[in-house]
């Protein structure tokens, strides 16, 4: 197994949003990027957060913001810096340093991977393979017996709704701008 460090910057303003990912092979470089992004957020030229006044401990003085952070810089654990405007719940800046294990061929069965993800704190909504999965707006990838592809992942709960497909009503899962039908064999 190999460990990779992902710095994820999930942001939204009234007129734009996005998720930026940075992948590193060592914790130190990932942590430096994590801190760099936080500094950029404090710059009024770069972010809406730059207009917020913070106290000496790093917390917003105005209680109009939901704020949390963990910055232990242990060299091995995950850290985060999250701020959200309480008056506009859409507006937020979430910066996370995530520690991920790369396990090519480590799991022989799909249920073993799912079990590991649950242990790591993921809530699994659906597990599908090529025999059940039906893409809606996710570009397909070439089959590869040596790798698994995690196609849709998010913080929070995705939208699930019913939609007619080929004369049948099926569940559709939406994660950000991606929608998929996890099991085309199930009829509702």
C-alpha positions in Angstrom: 0.0 0.0 0.0 1.0 3.5 -0.7 -0.2 6.6 1.1 -1.1 9.8 -0.8 -2.1 13.1 0.7 -4.9 15.1 -1.0 -5.6 18.7 -0.3 -9.2 19.4 -1.2 -10.5 23.0 -1.5 -14.3 23.0 -1.8 -15.6 26.6 -2.3 -18.7 28.5 -3.3 -19.7 32.1 -3.7 -23.0 33.5 -4.9 -21.8 33.4 -8.6 -19.4 30.4 -8.7 -18.3 27.2 -7.0 -15.8 24.5 -7.4 -13.6 21.8 -5.9 -9.9 21.9 -6.4 -7.8 18.8 -5.6 -4.0 18.7 -5.1 -2.3 15.3 -4.7 1.0 14.8 -2.9 3.3 11.9 -2.1 4.4 13.3 1.2 2.6 15.0 4.1 4.9 18.0 4.4 4.3 19.3 0.9 0.5 18.6 1.3 0.5 20.5 4.7 2.4 23.4 3.1 -0.3 23.6 0.3 -3.1 23.4 3.0 -1.6 26.4 4.8 -1.0 28.3 1.6 -4.7 28.0 0.7 -5.8 29.2 4.1 -3.5 32.3 3.7 -5.0 33.0 0.3 -8.5 32.8 1.8 -7.5 35.6 4.3 -6.5 37.9 1.3 -9.5 40.2 0.4 -8.3 40.3 -3.2 -8.6 36.5 -3.4 -11.6 35.5 -1.3 -14.8 36.7 0.4 -13.2 35.4 3.6 -10.6 38.1 3.5 -13.2 40.7 4.6 -13.8 38.8 7.9 -12.0 39.9 11.0 -10.4 37.0 13.0 -9.2 37.0 16.6 -5.7 36.0 17.8 -6.8 32.3 18.0 -7.9 32.3 14.4 -11.7 32.4 14.9 -14.0 34.9 13.3 -15.0 37.7 15.6 -18.5 38.1 14.1 -20.8 35.2 15.0 -22.4 35.3 11.6 -20.1 32.5 10.5 -19.9 28.8 11.2 -16.2 27.9 11.6 -14.2 24.8 12.6 -10.7 23.7 12.2 -8.2 21.0 13.2 -4.6 21.8 12.6 -2.5 19.4 14.7 0.2 19.0 11.9 1.1 15.6 13.3 2.6 14.5 10.0 0.0 11.7 9.5 -3.5 12.7 10.4 -6.1 14.7 8.6 -6.6 18.4 9.2 -9.3 20.9 8.0 -10.3 24.5 8.0 -14.0 25.2 7.3 -16.0 28.4 7.2 -19.6 29.1 6.1 -21.6 32.2 6.0 -24.7 31.7 8.3 -26.7 34.2 6.3 -26.0 32.5 3.0 -25.5 28.8 3.6 -24.3 28.3 0.0 -21.3 30.5 0.5 -18.4 28.5 2.0 -14.7 27.7 1.9 -13.7 24.2 3.1 -10.0 23.2 3.0 -9.1 19.6 4.0 -5.9 17.6 4.0 -7.0 14.0 3.5 -4.8 10.9 4.0 -5.6 8.1 1.5 -4.3 4.6 1.1 -3.7 3.5 -2.5 -4.5 -0.2 -2.6 -4.0 -1.6 -6.1 -5.2 -5.2 -6.0 -5.4 -5.2 -2.2 -9.1 -6.3 -2.1 -10.3 -9.3 -4.1 -14.0 -8.6 -3.5 -16.0 -5.4 -3.9 -17.5 -5.9 -0.4 -14.0 -5.8 1.2 -13.3 -2.4 -0.3 -16.8 -1.2 0.8 -16.1 -2.4 4.3 -12.8 -0.5 4.5 -14.5 2.7 3.3 -17.1 2.3 6.1 -14.4 1.8 8.7 -12.7 5.0 7.4 -16.0 6.9 8.0 -17.7 6.9 4.6 -21.4 6.3 4.3 -22.0 4.0 1.4 -25.2 4.6 -0.5 -24.7 2.2 -3.4 -22.1 -0.2 -4.7 -22.5 -1.2 -8.3 -20.4 -3.0 -10.9 -20.6 -2.8 -14.7 -23.4 -5.4 -14.7 -25.8 -3.1 -12.9 -24.5 0.5 -13.3 -26.1 2.8 -15.9 -24.3 6.1 -16.6 -26.5 9.1 -17.0 -24.0 12.1 -17.1 -20.7 10.5 -16.0 -18.3 9.8 -18.8 -17.3 6.1 -19.0 -13.8 4.8 -18.5 -12.1 1.8 -20.0 -12.6 -1.4 -18.0 -9.5 -2.3 -16.0 -9.4 -5.5 -13.9 -6.5 -4.1 -11.8 -8.2 -0.9 -10.6 -11.5 0.3 -9.1 -12.8 3.7 -9.9 -14.5 5.8 -7.3 -16.8 7.8 -9.6 -18.8 10.0 -7.3 -17.9 11.1 -3.8 -18.9 14.0 -1.7 -19.2 15.4 1.8 -22.8 15.4 2.9 -25.7 13.5 1.5 -26.4 13.4 -2.3 -29.8 13.9 -3.8 -31.7 10.8 -4.7 -34.8 11.0 -6.9 -37.0 8.9 -9.1 -36.9 9.3 -12.9 -38.5 7.4 -15.8 -35.9 5.6 -18.0 -37.0 3.3 -20.8 -40.6 3.2 -19.5 -39.5 2.3 -16.0 -39.2 4.3 -12.8 -35.6 4.1 -11.3 -33.7 5.7 -8.6 -31.2 8.4 -9.7 -28.4 9.6 -7.5 -26.9 13.1 -8.0 -23.5 14.1 -6.6 -22.7 17.7 -7.6 -23.2 17.8 -11.3 -23.0 14.0 -11.9 -26.0 11.8 -12.0 -26.2 8.0 -12.2 -28.5 5.1 -11.9 -26.8 2.7 -9.6 -29.0 -0.4 -10.4 -30.8 -0.4 -13.8 -32.4 -3.8 -12.9 -34.5 -2.4 -10.1 -38.0 -1.2 -11.0 -39.8 1.2 -8.6 
